[in-house]
Amino acid sequence: MTCYDRRDLGLLLLRLSTGGVLAAHGAQKLFGWFGGHGLAGTGQFMESVGYAPGRASATAAGLAEAGGGTLLALGLATPAAGAAAAGAMAGAAAVHAPNGFFAQEGGYEHAASLGLAAAGLAVTGPGRLSLDHALGHVFNRGWMVPAALGVTAAATALIVGARYRRVRVGREGEQEALFEEFEE
């Protein structure tokens, strides 16, 4: 096996694992599959963490994850798929950021890993073992990478910024404890 063949196999494995996890998370949001809460429950959660309107936010996140993940796994429209998934994961990371990095503490570790893998695939491309390659890369042109990532970054910044403002306004008037209480 040549290095080029190993690269293609590695990209396939990365696409299948990253895309598969993203697609499953999106299916939880959209359809309630795999123990998810569907659009109604996810919409309520999204509203509670500052993404409004909740149902529209749940739909957008679910489509970005399920659609982006499925397209990544297939290696189709890789720049757009990776950018969409990365944007959704940036939104998820914003929710988890106050809990620190590690997932065991409710942190953003998992969302960041998936988002960076998706962005990396958008930049690198899907490899030869992909639908993009089979179709002559009509949905994977060089100019599509910065366009997809740029548009997604701008939209994500607006959405996460609006969420941050809603959360901040919602917390106005709340006072944090000046000292921690210790039990003996």
N, C-alpha and C positions, 0 to 999 in steps of 0.2 A: 504494500500500500504506500503510495507516495504521500508527501506532506500535503499536497493539494487535496488528495482524497481524505486525509485525516481531518483537514480543516472543514471540509464539507460535512463530514460525519459529525464533527464536534458542533458545528452550527445547527445541524438537524436536531441533535440531542438537546441543545440549549433552547431551540425554538419549541420543541415538543414539550419540554418540562415547563418553561416559562409560560408559553401560550396555554398549555393545559391547565395550569394553576389559575391563571387569569380568567380563562373561560369558565372554569368551575365557580370562581368567586362571582363572576357576572351572572351566571345562572342562578346562584343563590338569591341575588338581588332581584332579578327579573321574574323568575318563575318559582322561587321558593324551593328549588331542588337542593339536594345535599345538605339538608338541615337549615336552609336559609329561610328568610321571612317574607320573600316575595316583595312586590312593589309597595304594598300597603305598609307592612312592618318596616321595611327598609326606609320608606319615605318618612315614617314617624321618627325613626332614628336620625335620619339626615337632618330633619327639622330641629331635633333636640340638640344637635351639635353645631347648629348655625348655618347649615346649607338650606336655603329657602328659595322657592317652595320645595318642600321635602320630596314629594312624589316625582316632580320633574328632575330633581337632583339625583334621586335614586335611578330613574330611567336613564339619565345621561351617564352616570357612573356604571350602571349595569351594561349598557350598550358598549361603552368604551372598553370595559373589561372583557365581556363575552365576545364582542365583535373583534376587538383588537387581539385578544388571546387566540381566537380561532384563526384569524388571518395570519398571526405570527406562526402558529403551529403548522399551517399549510405553506408558509413562505410566500404569501400573496399580498401585494401592496404593502410590502414590509416597512417602508418609511412612514406611511400613514398609520399602519397598525401599531408599530412600535411607539410612535408619538402619542397616539390616543391612549394606549395603555400606560405610558409614562405619565401623562397628564392626570389620569385617574388615580394613579398611585401617589402622585404629589399631593393631590387632594386628601387622600387617606393619611399620608404622612403628617399633614398639617393637623389632623385631628389627634394623632397619637404623639406628636412632638412634646407636649407638656409632660408626658410620662417618661421621657428620656429615650435612650436608644434601644435597649433590649426589649424584645417582644414579651418575655416572661413578666415584665413589669408593665405591660401595656404600651410599650414604646413603638417607635416607627421603623424598627429594624426590617421587618418583613415587607412592608410597603416600599421602603427605600430599595431593598434588594430586587424586588420585582420590577420597580420602575427603572432602575439603572440597567438591569438586564434587557428590558424592552427598548430603552433608548440606545443601548449598545447594539442591539440587533438592527434597529433603524439605521444606525450609522454604518455598521459593517456590511449589512446586506444578508440575505438568506442563504447564500451558497448555492451550489449546483443542484442539490437535492431539494428543489423547491418548485412551486408552481410559477413563481416569478421567472425563474430560469427557463422552465418549460415553455412559457409564453413570450420569451424574448425580452423580458424585463420591461414590458410596456407600462407596468405600474410601479416600477422601481428604477426611475431615472435619477441621475446624480443631483439634479436641481430639486428633486422632490424631498430630499433629506432635509436641507436647511429650511425649505418652505414648510414642511409638516412640523418639524420641531419648533420653528419660530412661531407659527400660528398657534400651536398647542401651548407653548410657553406663555404667550401673551394672554390667551383665553384662561389658562390656569391661574396666572397671576391676578387677573381680574376677579375670578370666582373665589379663589382663596382669600384675596384681599377683602372682598365683600363679606365673606364668612367671618373673617377676623374682626371686622368692624361690628357685625351683628353680635358676636360673642362679647366684645369689649363693651358695647352699649348695654347688653343684657346683664353684665356684671357691675355696672355702675351702681353705686349705692351699697354694694356688698363690702363688708370690711373683713379683711383677713385678720386672723389672730396675731397679735404682736409677739406673743411668746407661745411656745409649744407647751402643752400640758404633759407632764410626765407622771406615770404611775409608778408607785413604789412597791 
